[in-house]
Amino acid sequence: MISVLCIQGIRERRTHSKLFIQLNGGTISINSKDDGINAAQKSSAYRAKAEINGGDITVVMASGDTDAIDSNGDLIINGGTIIVNGQQINYIPNQMMGGGRGGMGGWGRRG
């Protein structure tokens, strides 16, 4: 079992030409003040990716603009159990990266 108590849970690792998180089974418990699992897009030269291949994952995150699993690219889930515990809200907060821009991908582009 892996148990993590942190500000930012599991972050991406740059491998060759992509930002990549791959979890292959096991039991993982994350208690995070920010995002639990975060594959962030830091450069247009790389595409972020998070892949979960089985296992039992529990993510507890703080209130506010936090995500249990955040991938600014691809998110692939091939089985397993994911339990998420966080603050219950009944609205979508205006976020730093996602709120208010509209258009494709939240960047205000129009076709």
TAZIRA-V128565 format. One line per field, one symbol per residue. burial: + if it has 24 or more other ideal C-beta (glycine too) atoms within 12 Angstrom, else -. Layout:
# TAZIRA-V128565
burial = ???
This chain:
# TAZIRA-V128565
burial = ---+---+++++-----++++++----+++++-++++++++-----++++++--+-++++++---++++++++-+------+---+-------------------------
